[in-house]
Amino acid sequence: MTDRVALPPILRAKHPAAPSVFRPGNLLREARRQKNLAETSVPEICVLDPDGDLEAELRRVGRARMDPDWPCYHTTLSRFSVDGEKFGVLPRAVGASFAVLEAEQLFASGCRLLLSVTSAGQIADLGPTPYFILIDRALRDEGTSYHYLPPATFAAADAALANAVHSAVQGLPFPVLRGATWTTDAPFRETEAAIAAAAAQGALAVEMEAAALYAFAQATGRAVLCFAHVTNQMAQTAGDFEKGEANGTTDLLHLLAATAQAWRSHARKIDHATEPG
């Protein structure tokens, strides 16, 4: 006889509002102690670069330098600037759990805005690839988000931040669309039925991080915004996964600069609105 349960194991005993015993700041403290590193802050704006192409290209042309004091056990952090704005970039944090692991540590280290720009597979045919989608909500088909928020179909971006950035990026010389994506933990289980189900929910593309990052952001009050760089049709045709000039870096730097400027303006308005008197 099989046991009947009300919830699958992944949803049991989660208590998303309860504080965690294991804290990112404590992990970083011990990493600094073991590695004999100085305690320094990361740039206020950091970028998750799952493919690693942005970081690799910036270091290749001498525009980025590795941060010797980034204490994380699993990753490196490089620093670069665009139009006078300083950024940190953390490459190859692929998937929901890895992305949020690094998000926790970046915000514990001084980050104020985290951007994720991840390659994505096309679900809705919105034109020739590549193009960007500002993700305003993501289907929660991964495990990490359920540790941060109760069960729901989507995790959403902060609407005011998404609106501010969406307006700012419309003047860029390449398409930046807006809409939903499907976040999956299993890219090689993107079956016809799963793709159809995601499309029926309004997903324009499939990626691996956004739902978890948005759940983390909502639960912790952090500023996070995710972009899908739609570069492929899931390798169903030859010549897929092309990103454009300098492996997509040229367009991406324009996108980051416009997003940073919009966030600074948005943050000033919030600060002004909350000032006493």
C-alpha contacts under 8 A as a table, 3 or more apart, distances in Angstrom:
res1	aa1	res2	aa2	distance
5	V	8	P	6.87
7	L	10	I	7.94
7	L	11	L	6.08
7	L	12	R	6.34
8	P	11	L	5.74
8	P	12	R	6.74
9	P	12	R	5.23
10	I	143	G	7.05
10	I	146	Y	7.93
11	L	14	K	6.36
11	L	146	Y	6.85
11	L	151	P	7.76
14	K	146	Y	7.23
14	K	147	H	5.74
15	H	18	A	5.67
15	H	147	H	7.41
16	P	146	Y	7.37
16	P	147	H	5.35
16	P	148	Y	4.80
16	P	149	L	5.49
16	P	150	P	6.62
17	A	148	Y	7.31
17	A	149	L	7.70
17	A	219	A	7.87
20	S	23	R	6.47
22	F	26	N	7.51
22	F	27	L	7.87
23	R	26	N	5.46
23	R	27	L	6.58
24	P	27	L	5.10
24	P	28	L	6.23
24	P	104	E	6.09
24	P	105	Q	5.38
24	P	108	A	6.54
25	G	28	L	5.14
25	G	29	R	6.13
25	G	105	Q	6.98
25	G	108	A	5.73
25	G	109	S	7.79
26	N	29	R	5.00
26	N	30	E	6.42
27	L	30	E	5.35
27	L	31	A	6.22
28	L	31	A	4.93
28	L	32	R	6.10
28	L	71	P	6.20
28	L	72	C	6.63
28	L	105	Q	7.40
29	R	32	R	5.29
29	R	33	R	6.30
30	E	33	R	4.95
30	E	34	Q	6.13
31	A	34	Q	5.17
31	A	35	K	6.02
31	A	71	P	5.67
31	A	72	C	6.84
31	A	73	Y	7.04
32	R	35	K	5.15
32	R	36	N	5.44
32	R	37	L	4.78
32	R	38	A	6.92
32	R	39	E	7.25
32	R	71	P	5.67
33	R	36	N	5.11
33	R	37	L	6.78
35	K	71	P	7.49
37	L	69	D	5.56
37	L	71	P	7.06
38	A	69	D	6.08
39	E	69	D	7.26
40	T	69	D	6.85
40	T	70	W	7.91
40	T	109	S	7.50
41	S	109	S	5.25
41	S	110	G	5.15
41	S	111	C	7.77
42	V	46	C	7.79
42	V	70	W	7.97
42	V	88	G	6.66
42	V	106	L	7.15
42	V	109	S	5.85
42	V	110	G	5.51
42	V	111	C	6.06
43	P	46	C	6.39
43	P	79	R	7.73
43	P	86	K	6.17
43	P	87	F	5.51
43	P	88	G	5.59
43	P	110	G	6.89
43	P	111	C	6.02
44	E	86	K	7.63
44	E	87	F	7.12
44	E	110	G	6.18
44	E	111	C	4.34
44	E	112	R	4.89
44	E	113	L	6.28
45	I	86	K	7.07
45	I	87	F	5.19
45	I	88	G	6.45
45	I	111	C	5.87
45	I	112	R	6.06
45	I	113	L	4.84
45	I	114	L	5.92
45	I	115	L	7.54
45	I	260	A	7.53
46	C	87	F	5.39
46	C	88	G	4.42
46	C	89	V	5.63
46	C	90	L	7.54
46	C	106	L	7.73
46	C	111	C	6.46
46	C	113	L	6.44
46	C	114	L	5.02
46	C	115	L	6.23
47	V	87	F	7.21
47	V	88	G	6.08
47	V	89	V	4.65
47	V	90	L	6.17
47	V	114	L	5.84
47	V	115	L	4.72
47	V	116	S	5.62
47	V	117	V	7.41
48	L	89	V	6.03
48	L	90	L	5.13
48	L	91	P	6.15
48	L	92	R	7.80
48	L	93	A	6.88
48	L	99	A	7.46
48	L	114	L	7.42
48	L	115	L	6.17
48	L	116	S	4.63
48	L	117	V	6.46
49	D	52	G	5.26
49	D	53	D	7.26
49	D	54	L	6.63
49	D	55	E	7.30
49	D	89	V	6.68
49	D	90	L	5.88
49	D	91	P	4.52
49	D	92	R	5.98
49	D	93	A	6.94
49	D	116	S	6.51
49	D	117	V	5.98
49	D	118	T	6.56
50	P	90	L	7.98
50	P	91	P	5.45
50	P	92	R	4.03
50	P	93	A	4.92
50	P	94	V	4.95
50	P	117	V	7.42
50	P	118	T	5.88
50	P	119	S	7.83
51	D	54	L	7.87
51	D	91	P	6.73
51	D	92	R	5.40
51	D	94	V	7.55
51	D	118	T	6.99
51	D	119	S	7.17
52	G	55	E	5.55
52	G	56	A	6.09
52	G	90	L	7.95
52	G	91	P	4.48
52	G	92	R	5.11
53	D	56	A	5.09
53	D	57	E	6.03
53	D	91	P	7.87
53	D	247	N	6.69
53	D	248	G	7.92
53	D	249	T	7.46
54	L	57	E	5.37
54	L	58	L	6.18
54	L	91	P	7.90
54	L	247	N	7.87
54	L	248	G	7.68
54	L	249	T	5.59
54	L	252	L	7.97
55	E	58	L	5.26
55	E	59	R	6.12
55	E	64	A	7.37
55	E	78	S	7.21
55	E	89	V	6.49
55	E	90	L	7.50
55	E	91	P	6.32
56	A	59	R	5.30
56	A	60	R	6.02
57	E	60	R	4.94
57	E	61	V	6.35
57	E	246	A	7.26
57	E	247	N	7.90
57	E	249	T	7.15
58	L	61	V	5.43
58	L	62	G	6.11
58	L	63	R	4.94
58	L	64	A	5.24
58	L	80	F	7.83
59	R	62	G	4.93
59	R	63	R	5.76
59	R	64	A	4.83
59	R	65	R	6.48
60	R	63	R	7.70
62	G	65	R	7.43
63	R	80	F	6.07
63	R	81	S	7.69
64	A	78	S	6.05
64	A	79	R	5.36
64	A	80	F	4.61
64	A	81	S	7.87
65	R	78	S	5.25
65	R	79	R	5.49
65	R	80	F	6.87
66	M	76	T	7.18
66	M	77	L	5.89
66	M	78	S	4.06
66	M	79	R	6.33
67	D	70	W	5.75
67	D	76	T	7.47
67	D	77	L	5.62
67	D	78	S	5.30
67	D	79	R	6.59
70	W	76	T	6.78
70	W	77	L	6.25
72	C	75	T	5.84
72	C	76	T	7.26
72	C	105	Q	7.70
75	T	90	L	7.07
75	T	91	P	7.47
75	T	93	A	7.76
76	T	90	L	6.20
76	T	91	P	7.22
77	L	88	G	6.43
77	L	89	V	5.70
77	L	90	L	4.83
77	L	91	P	7.44
78	S	88	G	5.61
78	S	89	V	5.31
78	S	90	L	6.63
79	R	86	K	7.22
79	R	87	F	5.75
79	R	88	G	4.55
79	R	89	V	6.33
80	F	86	K	5.96
80	F	87	F	5.42
80	F	88	G	6.45
80	F	89	V	7.79
81	S	84	G	5.92
81	S	85	E	5.34
81	S	86	K	4.44
81	S	87	F	5.81
82	V	85	E	5.29
82	V	86	K	6.70
82	V	87	F	7.78
82	V	253	L	7.10
82	V	257	A	6.22
83	D	257	A	6.83
85	E	257	A	7.48
85	E	260	A	7.58
90	L	93	A	7.22
93	A	98	F	5.52
93	A	99	A	5.45
93	A	102	E	7.49
94	V	98	F	6.08
94	V	99	A	6.39
94	V	208	M	7.23
94	V	209	E	7.40
95	G	98	F	5.61
95	G	99	A	6.02
95	G	185	D	6.64
95	G	208	M	4.88
95	G	209	E	5.20
96	A	99	A	5.23
96	A	100	V	6.26
96	A	142	E	7.00
96	A	143	G	7.77
96	A	144	T	6.25
96	A	185	D	7.06
96	A	208	M	5.85
96	A	209	E	4.26
96	A	210	A	7.29
96	A	211	A	7.60
96	A	212	A	5.48
96	A	213	L	7.21
97	S	100	V	5.35
97	S	101	L	6.05
97	S	143	G	7.80
97	S	144	T	5.62
97	S	209	E	7.89
97	S	212	A	7.41
98	F	101	L	5.00
98	F	102	E	6.31
99	A	102	E	5.32
99	A	103	A	6.10
99	A	209	E	6.40
99	A	212	A	7.97
99	A	213	L	7.06
100	V	103	A	4.69
100	V	104	E	6.05
100	V	144	T	7.89
100	V	212	A	6.74
100	V	213	L	5.90
100	V	216	F	7.05
101	L	104	E	5.49
101	L	105	Q	6.68
102	E	105	Q	5.12
102	E	106	L	6.04
103	A	106	L	5.10
103	A	107	F	6.18
103	A	114	L	7.37
103	A	213	L	7.72
104	E	107	F	5.51
104	E	108	A	6.23
105	Q	108	A	5.00
105	Q	109	S	6.24
106	L	109	S	5.01
106	L	110	G	6.60
106	L	111	C	5.50
107	F	110	G	5.40
107	F	111	C	4.54
107	F	112	R	6.53
107	F	222	R	7.95
108	A	111	C	7.22
111	C	114	L	6.96
112	R	222	R	7.27
112	R	223	A	6.52
113	L	222	R	7.42
113	L	223	A	4.99
113	L	224	V	5.81
113	L	225	L	7.89
114	L	223	A	6.37
114	L	224	V	4.76
114	L	225	L	6.49
115	L	224	V	5.85
115	L	225	L	5.06
115	L	226	C	5.68
115	L	227	F	7.65
116	S	210	A	7.82
116	S	224	V	7.85
116	S	225	L	6.49
116	S	226	C	4.63
116	S	227	F	6.01
117	V	226	C	6.04
117	V	227	F	4.76
117	V	228	A	5.81
117	V	229	H	6.50
118	T	207	E	7.03
118	T	209	E	7.90
118	T	226	C	7.96
118	T	227	F	6.52
118	T	228	A	5.22
118	T	229	H	5.72
119	S	207	E	6.86
119	S	228	A	5.90
119	S	229	H	4.71
119	S	230	V	5.83
119	S	231	T	6.19
120	A	205	A	6.05
120	A	206	V	5.37
120	A	207	E	4.88
120	A	228	A	5.57
120	A	229	H	5.61
120	A	230	V	4.59
120	A	231	T	6.16
120	A	232	N	6.79
121	G	205	A	5.35
121	G	206	V	5.12
121	G	207	E	6.78
121	G	230	V	5.71
121	G	231	T	6.49
121	G	232	N	5.01
121	G	233	Q	5.32
121	G	234	M	5.47
122	Q	125	D	6.70
122	Q	204	L	6.62
122	Q	205	A	4.64
122	Q	206	V	6.73
122	Q	230	V	6.01
122	Q	231	T	7.47
122	Q	232	N	6.06
122	Q	233	Q	5.16
122	Q	234	M	7.28
123	I	195	I	7.17
123	I	199	A	6.68
123	I	203	A	6.99
123	I	204	L	5.12
123	I	205	A	4.67
123	I	206	V	6.89
123	I	233	Q	7.61
124	A	199	A	7.21
124	A	203	A	7.44
124	A	204	L	4.79
124	A	205	A	6.67
125	D	128	P	7.89
125	D	204	L	7.96
128	P	131	Y	7.68
129	T	230	V	6.19
129	T	231	T	5.34
129	T	232	N	6.73
129	T	242	E	7.93
129	T	243	K	7.99
130	P	229	H	6.76
130	P	230	V	5.35
130	P	231	T	4.57
130	P	232	N	7.48
130	P	242	E	7.02
130	P	243	K	5.78
130	P	244	G	7.13
131	Y	174	F	7.17
131	Y	175	P	5.66
131	Y	176	V	6.49
131	Y	177	L	7.85
131	Y	229	H	5.86
131	Y	230	V	5.37
131	Y	231	T	6.99
132	F	175	P	6.31
132	F	176	V	4.72
132	F	177	L	6.15
132	F	227	F	6.55
132	F	228	A	5.59
132	F	229	H	4.55
132	F	230	V	5.91
133	I	176	V	5.43
133	I	177	L	4.56
133	I	178	R	5.05
133	I	179	G	6.67
133	I	227	F	5.51
133	I	228	A	5.02
133	I	229	H	6.51
133	I	230	V	7.33
134	L	162	A	7.69
134	L	166	H	7.18
134	L	176	V	6.67
134	L	177	L	6.04
134	L	178	R	4.63
134	L	179	G	6.51
134	L	225	L	7.89
134	L	226	C	6.38
134	L	227	F	4.65
134	L	228	A	6.56
135	I	138	A	7.02
135	I	157	A	7.35
135	I	178	R	5.96
135	I	179	G	5.37
135	I	180	A	5.56
135	I	181	T	6.54
135	I	210	A	7.63
135	I	225	L	7.54
135	I	226	C	5.63
135	I	227	F	5.50
135	I	228	A	6.72
136	D	156	A	5.74
136	D	157	A	5.06
136	D	158	D	7.87
136	D	159	A	7.46
136	D	162	A	6.73
136	D	178	R	6.71
136	D	179	G	5.49
136	D	180	A	5.83
136	D	226	C	7.97
137	R	154	F	6.11
137	R	155	A	5.53
137	R	156	A	4.04
137	R	157	A	5.90
137	R	179	G	6.88
137	R	180	A	4.86
137	R	181	T	6.66
137	R	210	A	7.98
137	R	211	A	7.29
138	A	154	F	5.27
138	A	155	A	5.42
138	A	156	A	6.37
138	A	180	A	5.41
138	A	181	T	4.80
138	A	182	W	5.43
138	A	183	T	6.15
138	A	203	A	7.68
138	A	210	A	6.13
138	A	211	A	4.87
139	L	153	T	5.86
139	L	154	F	4.57
139	L	155	A	6.68
139	L	180	A	7.56
139	L	181	T	6.31
139	L	182	W	4.62
139	L	183	T	5.64
139	L	198	A	7.68
139	L	203	A	7.60
139	L	211	A	6.26
140	R	143	G	7.86
140	R	145	S	7.00
140	R	152	A	7.53
140	R	153	T	5.94
140	R	154	F	5.50
140	R	155	A	6.61
140	R	182	W	7.10
140	R	183	T	5.93
140	R	184	T	7.44
140	R	211	A	5.39
140	R	212	A	7.42
141	D	182	W	7.10
141	D	183	T	5.57
141	D	184	T	4.93
141	D	185	D	6.91
141	D	211	A	7.97
142	E	145	S	6.96
142	E	183	T	6.54
142	E	184	T	5.31
142	E	185	D	5.11
142	E	211	A	7.74
142	E	212	A	7.48
143	G	146	Y	5.91
143	G	147	H	7.61
143	G	185	D	7.65
143	G	212	A	7.92
144	T	147	H	5.66
144	T	148	Y	7.33
144	T	212	A	5.59
145	S	148	Y	5.33
145	S	149	L	6.17
145	S	211	A	6.50
145	S	212	A	4.36
145	S	213	L	7.57
145	S	214	Y	7.99
145	S	215	A	5.27
145	S	216	F	6.90
146	Y	149	L	5.31
146	Y	150	P	5.99
146	Y	151	P	6.18
146	Y	215	A	7.97
147	H	150	P	7.75
148	Y	215	A	5.87
148	Y	216	F	5.82
148	Y	219	A	5.89
149	L	215	A	6.03
149	L	216	F	7.89
149	L	219	A	6.55
152	A	155	A	7.46
154	F	211	A	7.10
155	A	211	A	5.27
155	A	212	A	7.57
155	A	214	Y	5.68
155	A	215	A	5.64
156	A	159	A	7.88
156	A	211	A	7.45
156	A	214	Y	5.85
156	A	215	A	7.46
157	A	161	L	7.77
157	A	162	A	6.63
157	A	214	Y	5.79
157	A	218	Q	7.96
157	A	224	V	7.36
157	A	225	L	6.55
158	D	161	L	5.50
158	D	162	A	6.13
158	D	218	Q	7.75
158	D	223	A	7.73
158	D	224	V	7.96
159	A	162	A	5.07
159	A	163	N	5.99
160	A	163	N	5.13
160	A	164	A	6.21
161	L	164	A	5.17
161	L	165	V	6.22
161	L	225	L	7.99
161	L	263	W	7.04
161	L	266	H	6.99
162	A	165	V	5.26
162	A	166	H	5.87
162	A	225	L	7.27
163	N	166	H	5.13
163	N	167	S	6.25
164	A	167	S	5.48
164	A	168	A	6.45
164	A	262	A	6.07
164	A	263	W	7.27
164	A	266	H	6.72
165	V	168	A	5.01
165	V	169	V	6.26
165	V	258	A	7.64
165	V	259	T	5.55
165	V	262	A	5.41
165	V	263	W	6.84
166	H	169	V	5.44
166	H	170	Q	6.54
166	H	176	V	7.98
166	H	178	R	7.52
167	S	170	Q	5.70
168	A	171	G	6.88
168	A	258	A	6.20
168	A	259	T	6.95
168	A	262	A	6.08
169	V	172	L	5.58
169	V	176	V	6.80
169	V	255	L	6.79
169	V	258	A	6.02
169	V	259	T	6.98
170	Q	175	P	7.67
170	Q	176	V	6.68
172	L	175	P	7.31
172	L	176	V	7.90
172	L	254	H	7.38
172	L	255	L	7.53
174	F	251	D	7.52
179	G	203	A	7.40
179	G	204	L	6.77
180	A	202	G	6.29
180	A	203	A	4.78
180	A	204	L	5.87
180	A	205	A	7.47
181	T	202	G	7.69
181	T	203	A	4.40
181	T	204	L	5.43
181	T	205	A	4.95
181	T	206	V	5.52
181	T	207	E	7.00
181	T	210	A	7.99
182	W	198	A	6.26
182	W	203	A	5.64
182	W	204	L	7.73
182	W	205	A	6.31
182	W	206	V	4.67
182	W	207	E	6.23
182	W	208	M	7.90
182	W	211	A	7.93
183	T	206	V	5.96
183	T	207	E	5.06
183	T	208	M	4.77
183	T	209	E	6.09
183	T	210	A	6.25
183	T	211	A	5.84
184	T	187	P	6.44
184	T	206	V	7.25
184	T	207	E	6.44
184	T	208	M	5.14
184	T	209	E	7.80
185	D	208	M	6.05
186	A	189	R	5.36
186	A	190	E	7.18
187	P	190	E	5.68
187	P	208	M	7.76
190	E	194	A	5.94
190	E	195	I	6.24
191	T	194	A	5.10
191	T	195	I	6.12
192	E	195	I	5.19
192	E	196	A	6.10
193	A	196	A	5.12
193	A	197	A	6.14
194	A	197	A	5.08
194	A	198	A	6.23
195	I	198	A	5.15
195	I	199	A	6.11
196	A	199	A	5.02
196	A	200	A	6.12
197	A	200	A	5.09
197	A	201	Q	6.55
198	A	201	Q	5.15
198	A	202	G	6.60
198	A	203	A	5.46
199	A	202	G	5.04
199	A	203	A	4.92
199	A	204	L	6.80
200	A	203	A	7.33
203	A	206	V	7.40
205	A	228	A	7.62
205	A	230	V	7.10
207	E	210	A	7.32
207	E	228	A	7.17
209	E	212	A	5.85
209	E	213	L	6.30
210	A	213	L	5.10
210	A	214	Y	6.04
210	A	226	C	6.04
211	A	214	Y	5.27
211	A	215	A	6.17
212	A	215	A	5.08
212	A	216	F	6.13
213	L	216	F	5.06
213	L	217	A	6.09
213	L	224	V	7.07
214	Y	217	A	4.88
214	Y	218	Q	6.07
214	Y	224	V	6.75
214	Y	225	L	7.73
215	A	218	Q	5.20
215	A	219	A	6.08
216	F	219	A	5.23
216	F	220	T	6.05
216	F	222	R	7.70
217	A	220	T	5.35
217	A	221	G	5.49
217	A	222	R	4.64
217	A	223	A	6.19
217	A	224	V	5.99
218	Q	221	G	5.36
218	Q	222	R	6.88
231	T	240	D	7.10
231	T	241	F	4.87
231	T	242	E	5.90
231	T	243	K	5.87
232	N	235	A	6.37
232	N	240	D	5.19
232	N	241	F	4.77
232	N	242	E	7.37
233	Q	236	Q	6.00
233	Q	237	T	7.34
233	Q	240	D	6.85
234	M	240	D	7.78
235	A	238	A	6.82
235	A	240	D	5.63
235	A	241	F	7.45
236	Q	240	D	7.84
237	T	240	D	6.30
239	G	242	E	7.13
242	E	247	N	7.29
243	K	247	N	5.15
243	K	248	G	4.59
244	G	247	N	5.36
244	G	248	G	4.73
244	G	249	T	7.99
245	E	248	G	5.33
245	E	249	T	6.83
245	E	250	T	6.11
245	E	251	D	7.66
246	A	249	T	5.37
246	A	250	T	6.18
247	N	250	T	7.90
248	G	251	D	5.78
248	G	252	L	6.11
249	T	252	L	4.90
249	T	253	L	6.02
250	T	253	L	5.56
250	T	254	H	6.80
251	D	254	H	5.28
251	D	255	L	6.31
252	L	255	L	4.92
252	L	256	L	6.12
253	L	256	L	5.06
253	L	257	A	6.13
254	H	257	A	5.23
254	H	258	A	6.26
255	L	258	A	5.34
255	L	259	T	6.08
256	L	259	T	5.06
256	L	260	A	6.00
257	A	260	A	5.20
257	A	261	Q	6.27
258	A	261	Q	5.24
258	A	262	A	6.23
259	T	262	A	5.14
259	T	263	W	6.11
260	A	263	W	5.11
260	A	264	R	6.16
261	Q	264	R	5.19
261	Q	265	S	6.36
262	A	265	S	5.22
262	A	266	H	6.08
263	W	266	H	4.90
263	W	267	A	5.90
264	R	267	A	5.13
264	R	268	R	6.20
265	S	268	R	5.20
265	S	269	K	6.42
266	H	269	K	5.25
266	H	270	I	6.42
267	A	270	I	5.09
267	A	271	D	6.13
268	R	271	D	5.04
268	R	272	H	6.02
269	K	272	H	5.09
269	K	273	A	6.10
270	I	273	A	5.10
270	I	274	T	6.31
271	D	274	T	5.28
271	D	275	E	6.24
272	H	275	E	5.32
